[in-house]
Amino acid sequence: MHSRDAVCAVILTLGLGAPAAAQTTTTTTTQPPPAANPPTTTTVPAAQPVVVADTTPHGSAVRFGLGGGIVVPVSRLGDFFKVGWQGQAAVIIRPQRFPVGFQIDGNFMQMKSKPPADTTFQVIDGTANIVFTIPTSAATTFKPYILGGAGVYNIKNKPGDTRTKFGLNGGVGFDIGNGPVVFFAEGRFHNIFSGRINDIGHPSNASFIPVTIGVKFGGQ
């Protein structure tokens, strides 16, 4: 009897102690280690191409010229006529940074006869010329040039009939200034051949030298 009571007491003790032990058990939860800071990615903008404006002038520079001055008769024409006056209008075309250009011009000239005659020698011409500008530094304001060409000349010894003839011319000149407006001076020798426009090579019957001072504008 006593043995059975002792066994029951042991069973009760074990049954009551187990829940207590379970209640006092500390549960330890293992937290994962904090993640390392993610690497910072820096975005570098792609290099942009540098655009440089092209300030070099291109194309052709077109200028217009107006001038006037005296006209000096020479050779046989100078035996009968005095120094006269003349006016000129021109269009000049020269590609930028190229020394060779073209000039188309027209002149109106009159020369009075020497006494005792009382006549007027009148010339209206149109010529096409090649112009070679002598290279100089960009900063200089003095720009010499050489020009020459051919054209047609309407001549009239007033009072008298009008004739159209062929002629050649050549001369030198210079521009003064930089920019869209420059001044110029030039002298040219004109030689008009005798006969009709298609009679080239006959002896000259009219030679003169116009000396012109004027202004050119436009282009650069």
Protein Blocks (a to p, Z undefined) as FASTA:
>chain_A
ZZmmmmmmmmmmmmmmmmmmmmmpccdddddddddddddddddddddddddddfbdehjd
ddddddddddddehjllmmpccddddddddddddehiabdcdddddddddddddfbdcdd
ddddddddddddddddfkbcbdcdddddddddddddddddddddddddddddddededjb
dcddddddddddehjfklghiacfbdcddddddddeedZZ
